[in-house]
Each structure stands twice: as structure tokens, then as C-alpha cells.
Amino acid sequence: MKKVNSKNERIKRAYLTYLKEAGRKSVASVDQVAAAIAEFERYAKRKDFALFHIEQARGFKVFLADQRHPNTGKPLAVATVHSKLMALKAFFIWLADRPGYKSRIHYTDADYFNPSANDSRIATATRNQPAPTLEQIRHVLDIMPGETDIQRRDKAIVAFTIVTGARDAAIASLRLKHVDLATRSVFQDGREINTKNRKTFTTTFFPVGADIETIVCDWVAYLKSDKLFGPDAPLFPSTRVALNEGGMFGAAGLTRSHWKNANAIRAIFRKAFEAAGLPYSNPHLFRNTLVQLGQTTCRTPEEFKAWSQNLGHEQVLTTFTSYGSVATQRQAEIISSFSSQDGAAEPRKDDFNQLAVLIKRLQNRG
């Protein structure tokens, strides 16, 4: 079996360039598509894509069903299989319109990559991820030590995440100049920060408590006054690694450089929650915590819209549909409260008025 099919390589390169340039996909998304296509190509023994037959798609689905995760030894997750198949379906739909392929591949041929309807529902279902409560986050911060530079940085990262709701990739790339303590805000500049879809917006500190906010403010002041960091220095510098007294490599303070990615931040969260005796909550779940706080804090649609924008959402529906589901425990409390009322609950007129205003605004926005 030949290791490379030069014709396949050329058309793959063209497709991946199309995804990046025309489809505006991120590098990570393009890499995932490339990996799925490469896996199918290996399965098909690197045959010319122009010789594609629907039996190859059917056989590949069986092949994926038999695969095991290299670390756990368990079958691949339904969502993983679904994403691979959808990537391949999109690729062959694109191929069906290319010269040299469109006479051989029909658009409907790509449909044979579709997983079963049940698997699609399982893969795309929205599941309720338990977000940590504000009290749990405060407990984690109380447990975290703060003697060394690294410990102070780690504690400030956890505090900053709940104060701003920033994504971990953005946090890893923030600079000191992006934080304005006078206005209690963070300017997430898409030109310099790895925000989602490179959006630019300003986040005002969420009202999560003066004690948590103080941790952030003290850290910023420490970097400026004690460490003499300039405005372009990282807000959360990476760890310097050096030989210790035992001749082993270990943490030896802070650098003046950013982390390359957010892996270290997630590791900090995992260690902090484990030390506090709580289940691991990744940084993104803090955004769910803030949405739940907003549901109980905001009194009008306008206030919730401002809360949504503060998270970087252009549409308030994103906050409602992606983060705004009522927590299971709170759902039970609300439903149970109806049973304790005398007679049918009488809806308040102002509730209906506020809901009508919200619906009208969403309709006007399309």
C-alpha cells in the first residue's frame, strides 16, 4: 500500500485552504477535519477520492464503531464519531462540485456518511453541565495558598475567571494594559487576545463579591509595583522552569511571557478544585455560574441583555439557549413551589409586560 496519494494530497490541501480562507474556520477546526479525512483515507487504502463508492462510507461507519479510545480502551464517543462523519460528508459534498470529481461523485453519495438518527440526537443533545456555585468558588479561593508568586498567580486566575467570565484562551493571552481597575473593566481586544471568533468587547467586573474582586486588583497592583511589569506584559505570566537543588527540573517563579495555550490554566483549576474536595470545574463552567447568577439578579430584559453582552454574546438568545437553562435543582424548587400555593398561581401583569417587550425586541433583531 502506497504511503501517499499525490492527487489526494493536492485536493485535500485545496479543501483545507477553502475551509480556512473562505469558510473562516479556526486552525483547530481545520486540523480536526484534516484528521478525519486522513483516517478515512487510511481506511480506504489511499485510493483516489474520485473512485469513491457509497460502500466505502458504509464500511467506514462500521470501522469507527469498532474503534477504541487509545487511553480508556472504551468505544469512541458518539459525538466523536458524529463529528468525523459530518466532516467527511461536507468534504465529499465539496468534492462533488470539483472538476475531475463531479462526473464521478454525486451529492447524494455523501449522505451515506450520515449516522443513524438516534446517534445524531445523542451527539447533538444539549446536556446540563453542573456549574459550580459562587459559594463553592469562594471556598476554592479560600483554600488556595498565596505565598509564592506562582500561588498568587494561580489564585488570581481563578478569581479573575469568575469576576470577568473570560474564556481560558483569552485569559492566557491577556496583557496588563487590557485591565482597567479604575473602571473595573477588561477590554478584550480581538486583535491581541484570543477571544472566540476574534470578537472585541468590554467586560465590566461582574458583581460576585468585593473579596473576590480584591484578589484580582491586588494581583494587578503586585505585577505593576513589585514585579515592575509594563503594559504589554502578560496578565498571567507562564511558569519558569529551572533546575532545583535536587538536580531536577521544577517551577522556579514566573517568566515575562504568555502561555502558548490554555492547558496550564485548566490544570490550575483541576488542582484547585481537587484540593478543595470538590469535583473539577473547568474555566468555561464559570460562565454558566455567571448566567445562573444573572437569572436571579437581573430584573428586566434590558438588564439581562447587558449581562449577556458582558459575557461577549451579541445575541441574548445565545445566553438563553447555550447557558441559560434552569439548573435541575432550581427547576425542582420552582415546580414544587406551585404545589405549596393556595389555588392556581396568578401571573403578575408586569411579568407579562416584560416578557412581551423581550419577545418584541428579539423579533425585531430577526
N, C-alpha and C positions, 0 to 999 in steps of 0.2 A: 504494500500500500504506500503510495507516494505521500510524503510529508506535507507538501504544499501544492495547491492547485492555483497556478498563477492567475488564471481567469477569474476564479472565485475571489482571490485576494483583491484584484482590481475593482470588482463590483462591490465588494464589502467596504473597501475604502471610500468609494463614491457614496455609498449609503450612509456610512457613519459621518462623513463630511456633511451630507444633506441634513442629518439629524442635528448636528451641532450648529451649522450655519443657518439653514432655513427653518429647521424645527426648533431652534434655540434651546436645545436640551443641554443640561449641565454635563460636565465631564464625567461625573459619576454615573449619570443615567446612560450616557453613550457607552461607557465601559460595561455596564450590565447587559446592554443589547449585544455588544460585541461578544461577550462571553456566551450568551445564549446561542448566537449564530455559530460560533466556533464549536460548541458542544454538539449542535445538530450536524455540523459538517463532519465531525469525527464519527458520529453515529452512521452517517451516510457514506463513510469511507472516502470522503472528499470528492465525491462525484460532482460533476459540473452542475451548478444550480439550474441550468437550462434543461437538465434531464429530470427535474423534479417530478415526482408522481405522488398522488394522494396517499398511496400505501406507505410512503416514507413518513408522512405526517402521522398516520395511524400507528405505525410501528414505533415512532419516536415517543408517542404518548405512553405506550406500554413500557418502553425503555425507562422513561422518567419514573414511572410508577414503581419500578423495581430498584431504583437507586436508593442509597442510604447516605445520610449525612456523615461526612468523614469524622466528625468529632463525637457525635452521640450514637451513631450506628442505627438511628431510627430512620424511617422513611422520610423523604423530603416533605416539607410542609406544603399543604395545598396551595397556600399563597405563593410559595416559591415556584412550584410547577406552573401555576397560572401565569405568573409574570414571564416566565420563559416562553410559554406557548404564545402569549399575546405579542411578545417581541418578534417571534418568528412569523406570526400571522401578518403583522404590519410590514415586515421585511418582504414577504412574498407578494403582498398586495402592491408594494412599490415596484418589485421586480416585474410584475405583470404588465407594466407600462413602459419598460425599458426596451430599447432596440436590441434585438437578438434574443429576447426572452418573451415578449408579448405574444409571439406566434406559438409559443410552447406552453406558457403558463396562463391559466385563466384566473380571473379574480376570485371566482368561487372555489378554486383549488385551495386557497389559503384558509377557507372556512374549516377545513379538516384538522386544523390545529386547535379548533375550539375544544376546551374541556367540557365535561358534562355540565348541564345546567346546575346541578346540585353543587358541584365543585366550584363553579363560578360564584354561586351565592355564598358559599363558605369563605372563599378567598376574598371577596369584596365586602363582606359584612362589617359593619362598624361595631366594635366591641368596647364595652365600658372598661376603661383602664382606671383602676383606683388611684386617684391622685392623693398625695399626702395633704393632711390638713395643715393649716397655719400653725396650730399648736405643736404638731409633730415636727415641722420645720424648725420652729423655735427651740424645741427640745434638742434637735440635732446640733443646732448652733451653740446651745449651752454646753453640750458635751465636748465639742471640738476644742482642742487646745489652741493657744495663740501666743506661744512664747517665741518661737523662731520665725524667721522671715517666711519660710515655706508654710508653716502652720497658719500664720496670719493671712497669707495669700489664699490658702485653701478655704479658710473660714469666710473671707471676703467674697470669694467666688459664689459660695452657696447663698450668702446674704444678697449679693448683687442680683442673682438669678431671680429670686422671689421679689425683690424690690422693683425690677425692671421687666421681668418676663422675657428677657432676651434669649434667643436661641444660642445653643452652645457654640456653634460655628462663629456666630457674631461675637460672642464673648471672647473667644480665643484670638480674635483679630482686632479688638478694640484698642484704641490709644487713649492716653490720658486726656488729650485735648477734646475728646468726644464727650467727656463728662463735665457738666457744669453744676457745681454744688450750689451756686447762688440761686439758680432757677430750679434746682432739684430735677435735672433732666439729663438725658443722654441723646445725643444726635447720632443716629445710626445712618451714617453716610455710605450709601451703596457703592461709591467709588473706592472706598478704602476698607470697608467692612464686609465680611461675608454674610450679608443678610440674605434671606430667602428671595430668590429671583432678583437679587441686587436692588431691592426697594430702598428708598431713602425716606426716613420719617423720624420724628422726635418723640421720645418716650419720657413722660413725666413720672417720677417715682410713684409707685402705687402705695396707697395708704395701708401698709402692712404692719406698721408699728415703728415708733421712734427708735426703739432699741435695735431693731434690725437695720434701720437706715443709718444709725450711728456707726455700725461696723463698716459699712461702705465708705462713709465720709472719713472715718479715721484712717482707712487704708489709703485712700487717695491723698490725704494730707501727709501720711507717712512717706509715700513714694516721692512726693514733691519736696518735703522739707528735710527728711532724714536720708533718703537714698539719692536725692538730687536728680530725679528723673525729669526729663524735659517733656514738652507737649506731645512729641511724636513717639515717646517711649510706650511700650505695651502697658495696658492697664493691669494685666495679669501676666507677668513675665514667666518664661519657662524655667524649669529647674536646671541648675548647673550640676553636671555630673563630674566627679573627680575621684582620685584615689584617696581612701581614708587611711587612718593609722594602721589598720589591719591589712593594708595592701589590696583592698577590694574597692571596686567602683561603687559609689553611692552618691546620694544627694548631698550637695555642698553649697547650698544657697541658691540665689536667683541669678539668672542671666539678664541681659537687656534686650532679649529677643522674644518674638512671639512663638507660640507653639505652631507647628505645621498644620495640626488639625485639632479636633475636639476630643480625641481619645483620652488624653490625660485628664480633662475636666470630668468626663464620665467616670473615670477611675477614682477621682477625688470624691465624687458623690457616692459611689458604691462603698468606699471605705468609711465615709462619714456616717452613712445610714446603718451599716453593719455595726459600727462602734456604739451607736445609739440603740441597738437592739431592735431596729425597725427594718421592714422589707425594703429592698433597694428601690429608689425612685430616681429615674433618670431626669436630667435637667428639663426635658421637654414637658414632663408631667407637672412641673411648677406652673406652666401656662394654664393647665386645666384647673389647678388650685386657684389661680387668679380669676378665671372665668366664673368659678363657683362663688368666689368672694363677690364678684361683680353682680351676680344674680341676686344676692341678698343686700348689697349696698346700694345699687342704682335704683332710683325711684321713678324715673321717667325714661321713655325711649331715647331722648336726647342724651341723657347721662350714660345709658348703656352703649350708645353709638360712640361717645367719647372714649369710653372704656375699651371698646373694640378697636378703635383707631390707635389707642395707646399700645395695643399689642401688635400693631402693624397690619391690621386687617383693613383692606379697602372697603369691603362689604360686611355689614353687620351679620348677614346670613352665614358667613364663614365662621364667625364666633358661635352662632347658634348651632349650626349643623356639625361642625368639626370638634367643638369644645364644650358646647352648651347643653349637653344632655344632663338632665337632673340625676344626681347621684342616687344609686339604688336605695341607700338608707334614707335619704331625704324624700325620695319618691314614696317610700312606705309611710313616712311620717305624715306627708301631705294627705295621702289617701285615708289613713287611719283617722286623721283629724275630722274628716267628713262624718264619720260614724259617731263621733262624740258630740256633734252639734244637734241641737233640738230642731227637728224638721229639716227641710231642704235648705242648703246654703243659699243665701241671697246675694247674687253678684253685685258688686258695687258699680255704680254708674261710671265713676271716674276710671275704673279699671277698663271698662269697655271703650271709653273715650281714648285712653292712652293706646289701647290695642289698635283701634281704628286708625289713629294717627300713624302708628308704626307701619301698619299694612299699607296705608296710602303712600308713605314715603318709599317703601320697598317697591311698590308697583311703579312709582314714577321713575325709579332707578332701573326698571326693567328686570 
